[in-house]
Amino acid sequence: MKKFLSLLLFAGVATMPMLANTTDDHDNRLYFTIDSSTDLSRVPISFQLENPTISITAVEMYLTLPAGVEIVSSQLAERVESTHKITDGDTSHGYFVSVASEAVDAFVGTDGTVCTLICDFSKLQDGDYSISASGMFAVGVDNESVTCYTATDQDETMTKRDGTMTGVDAINVDESEGRLEIYDLQGVRLKEPQKGQINIINGKKVVL
């Protein structure tokens, strides 16, 4: 299957349509995490990319936030090269976020944060809220061959309570081994985290 991409992939070109092969058969993982925060005016939502075997040059997704949430700023993270740029803004499909290299450079390493949105949740009342991502994919370019690696849509629940935002965090399970208290969302204690599901680890919601 072919897919047209609209990404900042080449220097001097504002937005360039590209025809790419599309596949969901890969070991990449693109997802977001919501960091717990007591500063409700600056809650980080980070975009994570795991690409253990494939070089990736760009990622893209649409984020749907609760009404009343404002984007304060967007910033690139540790995995980018100097040629990577972030493009973001409101669209009819949600809040669009794209990180792409003008020189088609690959992201550094194989795991970690690509970019972070700083969001203002201070206007929300106490309660549970949903944040979802759709249209997620990562782009690999090899000898002018472009492949779009699609990712499954993500829908997470976050809680605002007593001036604190509890989100879905990333956690290094290996470094925390032996010190973890793990529960599912029903409060049942688990021996080990369940991949692909939300776990409560040491009091925090975590997606693995």
N, C-alpha and C positions, 0 to 999 in steps of 0.2 A: 504494500500500500504506500502511496505517496502523500506527502503533506507539505503545504506551503507554510514556511516559517517567516516571521517578521522579527528579526533580531539585529542588533548592532554588531555585525560580524566583521566589517571591514572599515578601515580608517577612511574618513572623508565621505562616508555614505551615511546619511541620516537613518533611514530605515529601508532595508533591502529585502524583497521577497526572495525566498530560496525554495527550491524543490528538493525534498529530502525523503529518503526511505524511512518508514516508521515501523518500529517493532516494540513489542512488550516482552520479548524473550531476552532477558538480560539480568545481570546481578546488581545493577545500579539501584539506589534507593534515594528518593528525593522527598523530603517532608519538612514540616515546620514544628518548632517547639515554642511553648509560651512560658517564659521564665516567671516564677513566683516573685512578687514585688510588693513592698509596702508603700512605694511611691507610685500612686495610681496615675499620675500624670506622665510617667515614663516607664511603661511596661514593655520590655523587649519581646518581640516575636522574631525568632531566628530561623533562617532557612538552611537546612542541613542537607549535605550531599554525601552519599557513600558510593564510590565508584572503584571497587577493588581491582578491576581488570581492564577498564576502558577509560581512555583519556577523554575528558569532557571540557568543552570550551564555553558553554553557555547553558543557562537554566531559565525556565519561565513558568509562571503560574498566576492564577487569579485567586485572590484572597477575599472571602466574604466575612465582614466584621459586624458586630452588633451595631444597631443604629445608635448614634451618639458618640461613637468612638472616633477620635481624630488621629491622623498620622502626624506625628511631630517632626520626625526626620527619618531618613534612610541612610544606611552606611554599609560600606563593604567590609568584609571580615578578613580573617587571616589567610584564606585559601586563594585569594585573587592575585593576579599579576598586575603590573602597573598599567597594562592596556585594557583591563576590565573596567567596564562602566555599568552603572545601575540606571535603569529606566523604570520609573514607576508613576502611577497616577490612577485616578478613578476612571472606570469605564462602565458600560452597561452590563458587563459580565462580572464585575467586582473590582477590587483594587489590583491593578496589574503590576507585576514585578518581574523584571527581566534583568539578568546579569550576563553580559556577553563581552568578549574580547574583540577590540577593533582589529587586532592582528591575528586573530584566531589562535591565541595562546591557550593552553590547557590550564585548568585550575591546579594549584599546587597540592601535592599529596593525594590521598585516596579517601579521606574521611574528615569531616568537620564543617564549620559554618562558612557559608558563602556570603550572606548578607543579613542584616538585622534591621527591622523596622522598630522605631520607638513610638509607642502608641499611648494616647491619653484616654484612660478609662474612667477618669474621675467623675464624669457626669452620669455614670450608670448607677442605678439603685442596687442594693444588695440582692444577690440571686445567682442563678446559674445561666450561663450564656454559651452559645455555640459559635465556634469559628471554624470555617471550612475552606479548603483549597481545592481548586479544580483546574483542568487544563494544564496539568503539570507535566513537564517533560525536560529532559536534558539532551544536549546536542553534542555529538562527537563529529569532528572533521578530520579525515585522514586522506591525504593525497587528493583533495578536492571532492572526495566522497563524503556526503553529509548523511548522518543517520540520526533520527529523532527517537530517543528512548523514552517511551511514555511511562507515567507513574500513576498509580491508583489514587483516586480522589481521597482526600482526608477530611474528617469531621471530628472535632474535639470539643469537649465541654470544659469551660473554666468557671470558677466560682469567685464572686466578690462578696466578702464578708468582713464586717468590722474594720474597714479600711485596709484590707489586705486582699490581693489578687492571687489566687492559687491556680496555676496553669499546668501545662503538660511539659515537663522538663526533660532534658537529656541527662543521662547519668552514665558514668563509667563503671559498669558492673564489675569488671575485673579488679579495678583498684579498690572497690568497696567490698570485695568478697569477705565473708565472715562477719560483716558488720551490718547486714541488711535485714530489715524487717519488711517482708513482702506480703501484700494482700491483694485480692482482686477487688473489683468495684462493689461486690456484695459483702465485703468484710471478712472473707475467708482467707486465712493465712496460707501462703504458698511456700513450697520448698525452694523454688527458683522462679525468676521472672518468666512470664509468658510472652514470647515474641509475637509482634503484630497486634498486641492488645494493650490497653491501658492498665498499668499496674500501680498500686500505691506502695512506693518504696521509701522507707524512712519518713513517712508522712507526706510525701509529695506524689502527685500524679506524674507518671512517667510512661512514655511510649518507647518501645524498643524496636 
